[in-house]
Amino acid sequence: MSRYRTRSWRAFEPTAAPVRLSTAASVRILGIDPGSRRTGFGFIESRANGVIVIAHGCLNVATAAPMERLRLIFEGLRALMSEHAPVEVAVERVFVSRNVDSALKLGQARGAALCAIPEGIPVFEYAPRAIKLAVVGSGAAQKPQVAHMIKVLLALAECPGADAADALAVAVCHAHSRTLGLLAQAADATRAQVRR
């Protein structure tokens, strides 16, 4: 029996849930690293010639009461989204370890963050290991490694904080993924024309 509860990669069906990506030359992406005490955010612009950083930071709500934190996360992200107007949003998938209570709190924070996204903006989620693999090259990378690679890849003057670096890593992972998705869509269109 497999160590993992998910289906085998051999059963992956890429056409099961087709998502049409924006084909604009420049796309603004918001990456979110949800947390019940600190929620990281990172706005990047994905262009044909690379990725540039628009803004990044962290909503630190640790001093507020637990239920107040959710409202602060919602309002903070809502204000940031109206200021920077992203076209697509990428969020880190919830990782459940041994502490169920922490996972529930993280799920609530993630829900507050997702509720702040206006209707019509597509949301993409990525597993933590996939994000680390896309940015560092190893799914088992540590937070300092992710922050260092984000600094290098995005040509930042200094390493961002851990939460902001994670959020930027989510956005960069999505930028890479969407580039591959657009190439796949173009290849599908070319094959369809050849068949005619």
VEXKOL-58819 format. One record per residue (C-alpha): residue in one letter; y, z, x; residue number from 1. Coordinates in pm, 1 decimal. Last residue first. Example, Ala and Ser with C-alpha at 12.3 -4.5 7.8 and 13.67 -1.06 7.14 Angstrom:
<recs>
+----+----------+----------+----------+-----+
: aa :       py :       pz :       px :   i :
+----+----------+----------+----------+-----+
:  S :   -106.0 :    714.0 :   1367.0 :   2 :
:  A :   -450.0 :    780.0 :   1230.0 :   1 :
+----+----------+----------+----------+-----+
</recs>
This chain:
<recs>
+----+----------+----------+----------+-----+
: aa :       py :       pz :       px :   i :
+----+----------+----------+----------+-----+
:  R :   2011.3 :  -3913.7 :   -851.8 : 196 :
:  R :   1798.0 :  -3703.1 :   -616.4 : 195 :
:  V :   2053.7 :  -3737.0 :   -334.7 : 194 :
:  Q :   2327.3 :  -3594.1 :   -557.2 : 193 :
:  A :   2118.7 :  -3284.0 :   -641.2 : 192 :
:  R :   2035.4 :  -3231.4 :   -273.0 : 191 :
:  T :   2406.2 :  -3241.5 :   -185.1 : 190 :
:  A :   2491.0 :  -2991.0 :   -460.4 : 189 :
:  D :   2215.8 :  -2756.5 :   -340.9 : 188 :
:  A :   2343.8 :  -2782.4 :     18.3 : 187 :
:  A :   2698.2 :  -2702.6 :    -98.3 : 186 :
:  Q :   2570.8 :  -2400.2 :   -293.8 : 185 :
:  A :   2374.9 :  -2279.6 :     12.8 : 184 :
:  L :   2683.4 :  -2314.4 :    233.1 : 183 :
:  L :   2885.7 :  -2119.8 :    -24.0 : 182 :
:  G :   2623.8 :  -1843.8 :    -26.8 : 181 :
:  L :   2622.0 :  -1826.5 :    353.5 : 180 :
:  T :   2999.8 :  -1779.8 :    352.2 : 179 :
:  R :   2961.8 :  -1525.3 :     69.6 : 178 :
:  S :   2721.2 :  -1318.7 :    279.7 : 177 :
:  H :   2949.7 :  -1316.1 :    581.7 : 176 :
:  A :   3248.7 :  -1206.4 :    371.9 : 175 :
:  H :   3028.4 :   -951.6 :    193.5 : 174 :
:  C :   2922.1 :   -791.6 :    520.5 : 173 :
:  V :   3287.1 :   -792.5 :    632.2 : 172 :
:  A :   3389.0 :   -608.5 :    313.0 : 171 :
:  V :   3111.7 :   -349.7 :    350.4 : 170 :
:  A :   3205.9 :   -302.3 :    717.9 : 169 :
:  L :   3569.1 :   -252.3 :    616.2 : 168 :
:  A :   3455.7 :     25.8 :    382.7 : 167 :
:  D :   3243.4 :    183.7 :    657.3 : 166 :
:  A :   3536.2 :    168.5 :    899.7 : 165 :
:  A :   3765.6 :    329.7 :    639.9 : 164 :
:  D :   3514.1 :    611.4 :    591.2 : 163 :
:  A :   3459.9 :    669.4 :    965.0 : 162 :
:  G :   3828.0 :    655.9 :   1056.6 : 161 :
:  P :   3954.7 :    330.1 :   1207.8 : 160 :
:  C :   3899.6 :    254.0 :   1575.6 : 159 :
:  E :   4220.7 :    145.7 :   1744.9 : 158 :
:  A :   4430.3 :   -169.0 :   1792.7 : 157 :
:  L :   4212.9 :   -366.5 :   1551.1 : 156 :
:  A :   4069.4 :   -703.0 :   1654.2 : 155 :
:  L :   3859.7 :   -738.7 :   1335.2 : 154 :
:  L :   3526.2 :   -784.7 :   1512.6 : 153 :
:  V :   3604.8 :   -537.5 :   1792.5 : 152 :
:  K :   3742.1 :   -253.7 :   1577.2 : 151 :
:  I :   3467.8 :   -312.3 :   1319.5 : 150 :
:  M :   3211.9 :   -300.4 :   1602.6 : 149 :
:  H :   3347.4 :     35.0 :   1723.4 : 148 :
:  A :   3352.3 :    186.7 :   1372.7 : 147 :
:  V :   2993.1 :     74.1 :   1307.4 : 146 :
:  Q :   2876.9 :    217.9 :   1640.5 : 145 :
:  P :   3054.5 :    547.3 :   1567.8 : 144 :
:  K :   2879.8 :    563.0 :   1226.1 : 143 :
:  Q :   2526.4 :    523.0 :   1366.6 : 142 :
:  A :   2325.3 :    201.0 :   1361.8 : 141 :
:  A :   1978.2 :    201.3 :   1200.6 : 140 :
:  G :   2013.2 :   -139.5 :   1033.8 : 139 :
:  S :   2084.0 :   -294.5 :   1371.2 : 138 :
:  G :   2296.1 :   -601.9 :   1439.9 : 137 :
:  V :   2622.9 :   -408.3 :   1431.4 : 136 :
:  V :   2810.0 :   -573.0 :   1141.5 : 135 :
:  A :   2547.2 :   -752.9 :    934.1 : 134 :
:  L :   2268.9 :   -506.2 :   1020.4 : 133 :
:  K :   2491.1 :   -210.7 :    939.1 : 132 :
:  I :   2574.9 :   -360.5 :    599.2 : 131 :
:  A :   2210.6 :   -446.3 :    525.9 : 130 :
:  R :   2102.8 :    -91.5 :    615.7 : 129 :
:  P :   2363.0 :     60.0 :    381.6 : 128 :
:  A :   2241.3 :   -154.7 :     90.6 : 127 :
:  Y :   2493.1 :   -403.9 :    -46.5 : 126 :
:  E :   2667.5 :   -436.2 :   -379.1 : 125 :
:  F :   2872.7 :   -722.2 :   -517.8 : 124 :
:  V :   3140.3 :   -686.1 :   -785.9 : 123 :
:  P :   3304.4 :   -985.0 :   -954.3 : 122 :
:  I :   3661.2 :   -938.0 :  -1079.7 : 121 :
:  G :   3677.6 :  -1032.0 :  -1448.8 : 120 :
:  E :   3766.4 :   -690.5 :  -1584.2 : 119 :
:  P :   3973.6 :   -473.4 :  -1354.2 : 118 :
:  I :   3798.7 :   -252.0 :  -1097.9 : 117 :
:  A :   3889.3 :    115.3 :  -1147.1 : 116 :
:  C :   3563.0 :    178.0 :  -1334.5 : 115 :
:  L :   3372.1 :     88.5 :  -1017.4 : 114 :
:  A :   3546.4 :    363.6 :   -820.2 : 113 :
:  A :   3480.1 :    624.6 :  -1089.1 : 112 :
:  G :   3114.0 :    517.1 :  -1100.9 : 111 :
:  R :   3085.4 :    541.8 :   -722.1 : 110 :
:  A :   3228.9 :    893.1 :   -734.2 : 109 :
:  Q :   2976.2 :    988.0 :  -1002.7 : 108 :
:  G :   2691.0 :    835.4 :   -803.3 : 107 :
:  L :   2799.4 :   1027.3 :   -492.2 : 106 :
:  K :   2793.7 :   1350.1 :   -690.1 : 105 :
:  L :   2445.1 :   1266.6 :   -819.8 : 104 :
:  A :   2321.0 :   1176.6 :   -471.0 : 103 :
:  S :   2457.0 :   1502.1 :   -331.4 : 102 :
:  D :   2268.0 :   1699.2 :   -598.5 : 101 :
:  V :   1948.9 :   1502.4 :   -526.7 : 100 :
:  N :   1942.1 :   1611.5 :   -162.4 :  99 :
:  R :   1642.3 :   1439.8 :     -1.9 :  98 :
:  S :   1787.2 :   1097.0 :     64.1 :  97 :
:  V :   1930.0 :    874.2 :   -204.8 :  96 :
:  F :   2153.3 :    592.0 :    -80.7 :  95 :
:  V :   2397.9 :    457.7 :   -335.5 :  94 :
:  R :   2479.7 :     90.7 :   -279.3 :  93 :
:  E :   2793.4 :     19.5 :    -78.2 :  92 :
:  V :   3056.6 :   -173.5 :   -267.0 :  91 :
:  A :   3197.0 :   -524.8 :   -242.5 :  90 :
:  V :   3486.7 :   -640.9 :   -458.0 :  89 :
:  E :   3608.6 :   -997.7 :   -510.2 :  88 :
:  V :   3949.5 :  -1151.7 :   -583.7 :  87 :
:  P :   4151.6 :   -862.1 :   -442.6 :  86 :
:  A :   4505.6 :   -797.4 :   -572.7 :  85 :
:  H :   4667.0 :   -589.5 :   -291.1 :  84 :
:  E :   4910.1 :   -370.0 :   -488.5 :  83 :
:  S :   4725.4 :   -370.2 :   -822.7 :  82 :
:  M :   4401.0 :   -294.8 :   -639.4 :  81 :
:  L :   4555.5 :     -8.1 :   -443.9 :  80 :
:  A :   4691.4 :    151.2 :   -762.5 :  79 :
:  R :   4352.8 :    124.4 :   -939.4 :  78 :
:  L :   4179.4 :    260.5 :   -629.7 :  77 :
:  G :   4398.2 :    570.1 :   -628.3 :  76 :
:  E :   4378.2 :    621.6 :  -1004.7 :  75 :
:  F :   3997.4 :    607.9 :  -1014.0 :  74 :
:  I :   3951.1 :    820.5 :   -701.0 :  73 :
:  L :   4202.7 :   1076.3 :   -832.8 :  72 :
:  R :   4027.1 :   1090.2 :  -1171.9 :  71 :
:  L :   3690.4 :   1147.2 :  -1004.1 :  70 :
:  R :   3834.2 :   1417.1 :   -779.0 :  69 :
:  E :   3971.2 :   1608.5 :  -1079.3 :  68 :
:  M :   3615.6 :   1670.0 :  -1197.3 :  67 :
:  P :   3520.2 :   1836.7 :   -866.5 :  66 :
:  A :   3845.8 :   2035.1 :   -825.9 :  65 :
:  A :   4083.6 :   1885.6 :   -569.1 :  64 :
:  T :   4092.5 :   1966.1 :   -196.3 :  63 :
:  A :   3833.5 :   1703.5 :   -102.2 :  62 :
:  V :   4024.9 :   1412.4 :   -257.5 :  61 :
:  N :   4086.3 :   1213.1 :     61.8 :  60 :
:  L :   4130.4 :    850.2 :    -40.8 :  59 :
:  C :   4066.8 :    669.0 :    286.3 :  58 :
:  G :   4223.2 :    383.2 :    472.4 :  57 :
:  H :   4238.6 :      9.7 :    515.3 :  56 :
:  A :   4488.4 :   -269.8 :    464.3 :  55 :
:  I :   4514.7 :   -647.9 :    507.2 :  54 :
:  V :   4260.4 :   -704.3 :    783.1 :  53 :
:  I :   4191.8 :  -1061.4 :    891.5 :  52 :
:  V :   3865.0 :  -1256.5 :    877.2 :  51 :
:  G :   3786.0 :  -1589.7 :   1037.8 :  50 :
:  N :   3878.2 :  -1959.6 :   1060.1 :  49 :
:  A :   3776.7 :  -2056.3 :    706.5 :  48 :
:  R :   3946.7 :  -1749.9 :    569.1 :  47 :
:  S :   3823.7 :  -1413.2 :    444.8 :  46 :
:  E :   4110.5 :  -1177.3 :    376.2 :  45 :
:  I :   4033.0 :   -811.9 :    418.1 :  44 :
:  F :   4104.8 :   -499.8 :    216.5 :  43 :
:  G :   3925.6 :   -182.2 :    320.9 :  42 :
:  F :   3864.6 :    134.4 :    123.7 :  41 :
:  G :   3699.3 :    465.1 :    207.3 :  40 :
:  T :   3633.5 :    732.3 :    -52.1 :  39 :
:  R :   3644.5 :   1087.2 :     81.9 :  38 :
:  R :   3523.7 :   1394.3 :   -108.6 :  37 :
:  S :   3280.1 :   1247.1 :   -365.2 :  36 :
:  G :   3222.4 :    938.0 :   -153.4 :  35 :
:  P :   3231.3 :    566.8 :   -219.0 :  34 :
:  D :   3261.1 :    317.3 :     69.3 :  33 :
:  I :   3454.0 :     35.7 :    -96.0 :  32 :
:  G :   3524.8 :   -311.4 :     42.7 :  31 :
:  L :   3800.2 :   -513.6 :   -122.3 :  30 :
:  I :   3797.3 :   -887.6 :    -60.1 :  29 :
:  R :   4084.4 :  -1137.4 :    -55.2 :  28 :
:  V :   3966.9 :  -1498.4 :    -51.9 :  27 :
:  S :   4121.9 :  -1788.2 :    143.0 :  26 :
:  A :   4010.9 :  -2150.1 :    122.9 :  25 :
:  A :   3915.8 :  -2108.4 :   -242.7 :  24 :
:  T :   3552.3 :  -2184.6 :   -329.0 :  23 :
:  S :   3512.9 :  -1876.3 :   -550.3 :  22 :
:  L :   3149.3 :  -1779.4 :   -564.2 :  21 :
:  R :   2912.7 :  -1879.8 :   -841.4 :  20 :
:  V :   2640.1 :  -1621.7 :   -876.1 :  19 :
:  P :   2288.1 :  -1734.6 :   -957.0 :  18 :
:  A :   2052.4 :  -1456.5 :  -1066.5 :  17 :
:  A :   1688.8 :  -1570.2 :  -1041.6 :  16 :
:  T :   1771.4 :  -1868.5 :   -819.0 :  15 :
:  P :   1713.6 :  -1677.3 :   -495.7 :  14 :
:  E :   1367.7 :  -1558.2 :   -602.8 :  13 :
:  F :   1235.1 :  -1301.1 :   -358.3 :  12 :
:  A :    857.3 :  -1251.9 :   -399.8 :  11 :
:  R :    793.0 :  -1303.2 :    -28.9 :  10 :
:  W :   1043.1 :  -1027.6 :     45.8 :   9 :
:  S :    787.3 :   -787.3 :   -100.8 :   8 :
:  R :    878.5 :   -585.7 :   -403.1 :   7 :
:  T :   1048.0 :   -251.6 :   -368.5 :   6 :
:  R :    862.4 :     78.5 :   -344.2 :   5 :
:  Y :    854.2 :     71.0 :     32.3 :   4 :
:  R :    575.7 :    195.6 :    256.8 :   3 :
:  S :    350.9 :    -78.8 :    119.9 :   2 :
:  M :      0.0 :      0.0 :      0.0 :   1 :
+----+----------+----------+----------+-----+
</recs>
